[in-house]
Amino acid sequence: MKEKVVLAYSGGLDTSITIPWLKENYDLDVIAVCANVGQDDDMSKIEEKAKASGAIKAYVEDLREEFITTTIYQAIKAEVLYENRYPLGTALARPIIAKKLVEIAQKEGAKYICHGCTGKGNDQVRFEGTIAALDPSIKVIAPWRIWDIKSREDAIDYANEHNIEVVATKKKIYSVDDNLWHVSTEGGDIEYLENEHNKDIYKKTCAPEDAVDEAEYVEIGFEKGIPVSLNGEKLSPIELVEAVDKLGAKHGIGIVDILENRLVGMKSRGIYETPGGEIFYAAHNYLESATLDKDTLHLKQRLSLEFADLIYNGKWYSKTCKAINAFMDETQENVTGSVKLKLYKGNIKPAGIFSDHKLYDQSISSFGDSELYDHKDAEGFINLFTLPLKINAMTQNGKKMTK
């Protein structure tokens, strides 16, 4: 009996030719696994196509809700942004996909997992890091680090030689990854920093100048940091993400053009569209500003940067990520309420924060009198707070410290 390999399969050009390549070069039975995380693909024919390419079995797994509840919710709670800009759309999906690959490999008794990540990207580390964390006994096969296929043209020629039906052409301008949370676009003219990216590449949102001319008010409801409702209506995780995504797209929200530092050492330019994500982040940020105390909020902001790095680097299943997630969960105990936002041509403006847990009290923060705060108390506080500064200045100037 042949050994088995589980292949991360999309039905595209690269993964379609990987099936005969694995059979030729490793003499393995191929089990194709397509993970649905909300990408814009026709899932109805995936199984048939995989088997036609030579797979002995094919799984099509709907991971959309798990993707939201396992990683996207945590991203919203922490407001993670890699290098303060990238909402980690690709990086957040990879741990869920790789986990499913491991589960199916264990179920099928497969000793190998194969992925189609290139040797230049971050995803190879994300997939293999997850596999190592969940089942280090599984061996990884990464064709792009092994085979002689060097280009899209080579891949199409290989498909034709092996009678693999593909709809790809030899002209592909951009590399695109999409899911429920985002779309990323790289390659082509984007690789030249002198170029403004073309708005024609947008797949989720639109350019702000092309957005509708009327502003729109929306209200996002949260329970313990998790978004649960839109305009007072509770929706399922998938329904809510899709609905808010459409709102963001309608108003030209969520476009990021970033030159980022890849884990593998080079810089890479990417155009990211996360219209719903930007709205969720903004709403959460405003609600949290009213419900978290200063020390907790500031520590959380620092840990969020570290968290983003860990996620970007494929360490979702590390002990460190687990600990940070626990901290984030603790901070969200009182992040419950709703936030009203005004959306208009790429902009998000706060229009109301509503929560029974807000720490803001108008009677205290107002310039008027308050039972809890006396203006006269500030003098003694400032004397103590500035004492180290006074001592340092006197020491430097050689002056004697007196009462």
N, C-alpha and C positions, 0 to 999 in steps of 0.2 A: 504494500500500500504506500502511495506517495505521501510525503509530508505536505502540510498545508500552509498557505500564506494568506493572511487577511490583508486585503488591499483597500486603502482609503480611495474610494472611487467617486468621481463626479459625473462621468459620462462624456467628458470633454476629450479633446485630442490626446493629451498627455496620458491620462489614466486609461484610455481605450487601447493605446499601443502598449501600455505597460503589461497588460494581461498576456498577450503572446510572447512578449519579451521575457517575462518571468518563467513561462513554460519552457521556452527555448533554453534559457541560460541557467535555470535552477531546477528544472524538471519538477515543479511543484504544482499541486492543485490550488487554483486561485479562488478565493471567496471574496467577492466584491461587497463593500459596505459603503452605501451612500447615506450620509448624515444630513438630514433636512434641518438647517438652522435658519430657514427663511430666505434662502437664496432664490434668485429669479431663474429657476430651472424647471423644466417639465419633468416631474417625478414619475409620471405615469408610465414612461417607457424605459426607465433606468434599468430595471431588472432584466427586461427582455434584451436590452442593448448589451449589458454586461455578459449575459450568457452567450449572445451571438458573437462576442469577442473572444470567448473561450473560458469564461468563469464557470465553475461547477455549481456555484450557488451565489445568490445575491440577496443582500438585505437592504431595505430602504427604511431607515429609522427616522421617525419624526421626533426631533429633539428640541423643537422650538420652545415649548413651555419650560423644559429643563434648562435651556440656555438662559431664559429670562430669570427664572426663580433662583438659579444657582450662581450665575456670574453677573448678569446685568443688574439685579437688585443690589448686589454688594458694591458694584461700581457706582450706582447712584448714591447709596449710603455714604460712600467714601468720596464721591465726586472725583474719581481718579482721572487724571490727565497726564499722559506721558510727556515729559518736558513742558508741562503746563499748557499743552495744546491738544494733543491727540487723544480722543476718547476711547482708544483701544478696541475698536470694533472687531478687528481680526483676532487680536490676541485673546479677547474674552471668549471667543467661540472655540478656539483650539483645544482647551482642556476638556470640554464636553465631548467633542468629536473623538479625541484620542482616548478618552475613557471608554467610550462605546467600542472602539476598535479593540481595546484590551479585553473588555467583557466578552465580545464575540470570539476573539482568539481563544480565550479560556474555555468558552462553551464548545467550540469546534475542535479543541485540542490542537490548535495551530501553534507552531514554534516560531513563526515569523509574522511580522507586520511590515507592510510596504507602504511608503508614502511618496507623493510626487513633488515634494518641495525641492527647490533648487539649492545648490550649494552656496549661494550668495545671500540667501534670505534668513529671516528670523524664525520662520515657521518650522524649519527642520529641527531647531532646538526645542521649540514648544511641543512638537509631537513627541520627540524622543525623550524630553524631560519628563513628560507625563507618563510615558511607557516605563521609564526607569523607576519612577516613583511608585507606580501601581503594580508592576510585575517585571522586575529586572531580569527574569529568566527568558523573556521574549527577545528574540534577535530582530534587528531592524535592517531592512533592505531599502536603500535610497538610490534608485536608478540614476537620477541626475548627477550623482557623484561617481557613477560607475560607467554608464553606457557611452557609446560613441556618438549618440545623437546630440548635436550641438545647437540646433536651431529649429524653428517652427517648420521650415522647409524640409529639414531632415525627417522630422516627425511625420509630416504628411506623406512623404515618399515611403516611409516605413509602413504606414497604415495602408497605402495603396498596394504595396508588395504583399501584404498579409491579408488582403481583402477585408480590411476593417472599414466599415462605413463611417465616415466622419463628414460633418458639414463645414469644417474649418477650411479657410483659404490660406494661402501663403502670405497674405497681407493682414497683419494684425497690429494695429497702431498701439493699443494700450493693454496693460495687464490689469484686470479688474477682479476684485473680491467683493462679494456682497452677502449680506444676511439681514435678519430682522433689524439689527441695530445700526448698520451703516453700509456704505459703499466706499471702497478705496480704489483709486485709479493711479497707476504709475506707468512709466515708460513713454515712448514716443517723444513728442516735442516738450513734454514736461521735464525731461532729463536735462534740458538746457535752461540754466537759471536765468538767462536773459529774457526768457519768454514768459509773458503772462499766460496763465492757463486759460484754455478756451472753454467758455461756458457751455458749449455744445456737449461736453463730456458728462454733464450732470445726469444721473440716472434716478436719484431719489428726490432731489430738491430742484430749485430753479435759481437763477441769478436774482439777487434782491431787486434790481431794476426792472425785472420782468414779473415780479410778484404782483398780486392783486393790489389795487389802489386803496382799498378800505382796511383800516385797522380792525382787529378782532380781539375781543376779550375772552379768555378761557380761564377755567379754575381747575387746578390739579389738587386732588385730595390725597393725603398720606396717612398711613398708620405705621408708627414706629419706623419711619424713614422709607417705607415701601409705598410707591404710588399705587393707589387703588381705585381712583375715580376720576372722571372727566366731567366737569360742569354738573357735579352732584350725582352723576350716574355711575354706579359701581360696574366695572367691566372685568372680564377675565384678563389674565396677564397678556395673552396674545392680542386680544381685542384692544386693550388699552394702548399697548405699544404701537400697534398699527394705526389707531385713530390719531394719536398725538403725532406720529410720524407724518401723516397726511397733512395735519395742521401746519407743522413746521415747513413742509415742502411747499405748501400753498403760499407761505409768506417769505420764502427765500432764506430760511434759517438753517444753520448747521454746516456751513462750508468752512473748511480749514485747509489752507495751503501751507504745508510745513516741510522744512528741510530737517529731517530727524537723524539722530545718531543710531544706526543699527547696532544690534548686539554683536554682529560679526566684525565690526570695526570700521565700516565705511559709512558715509552719509548717503541718504536716499531722500528724494523728494516725492511726496505723495499728496494727492488731493482727496480729502476725506469729507464725506457727506453724512452727517448724523443729525438730521432735522429734529426728530423726536427726542433724541438724547440730549441735545442742547436745551430743549424746553424742560425736560425732567431735571436736569442739573440746575438750571436757573431757579426753578420752583423750589427744589430741595434746599438750595443755598439760602434763599430768602427765608424759608421756614426755619431752617437751622439757626440762622442769625438771631432769631427771636426766642429760640428754645434751648440753646446751649450756652453754658457759662463760658467766660473768657478762657480760662485755663484749659478746659476740655476742648474747646473749639480750636485753639492755637496748636495744641498737641496733635489733634486730629489732622489739621492742615499739614503739619510736618510729616506725619505718618502716611498721609495720602500720597505724597510724592514718592516715598519709599515703596509703598504698595504698588503704585503705577510702574515703577521700575521692575519690581518682581514679576508682575503680570506680563509686562512687555517681554521679559527675559524667559518666560515659560516656566515659572516656578509656582504656579497656582497651587500645586499639591505639596508645597514645602511646609515645614513646621512654622517658618516665619510668616507665610501668608495665612496659615490657620490662626496664628496668634493675633495678627492684625485684624483679621475678620472678626474674631471674638471681641476685640476692643471696639471695632466699628459698631457691632451689634449693641454693645453696652451703651454707647453714646446715643443710640437712637431711641431709647426707651420713652423719651418724651417728645420725639420729633413726630408729632401727630397734629393734624389740622389741615388747612388748605391754603393755597396761594393763588391769588388772581393775577393774571399776567395780561399785558397788552402786546400783541404781536403786530409788527408792521415792517415790511421790507427789510428783513434780515435782523431786525432789532427786537429785543425782549425787554419790556419795562414792567417793574413791579406795580401792581395796582391794588394791593390789599393782602394782608397776612392775617389769618384767622386761626387761633389756637387757644385752647384752655390751658396750655402749658407754657405760654410765653412768659419770659422773664422780664420783659419790658413793662414798666408801669408808668403811665403818663404822669401820675401825681408825683412820682419820685424824680423822673427825668426832666420834668418841666422846670423852668427857671423860677417858678413860684415856690411858696413855702411847702414843706413836707414834714410830717411827723417823724419820718425815718431819717431825714437828712437836714442838718442845720449848716448853713453857709459858714458859720464861724468854726465848725469842726475842721474845715479844710486847712486852716492855718497850722494847727498842730500836726496834722498829717503831712503837710508839705515840709515842715521843719524836720521831721523824722526821715521822710523820703529823700530829702536832699542832703542829709547829714554826711554821707560818704563823699559827696561832691565837695562839700565845704572843707572836710578834713583833708582831702587830697590837695585842694587849692592852697590851704594854709601850709601844708607840708612842703609843697613845691616852692612856695614863696618865702619859706623860712619864718613864717609868722607863728607866734605862740597861740595855741588854742585856749580859748577862755570860755567861760560859761556865757 
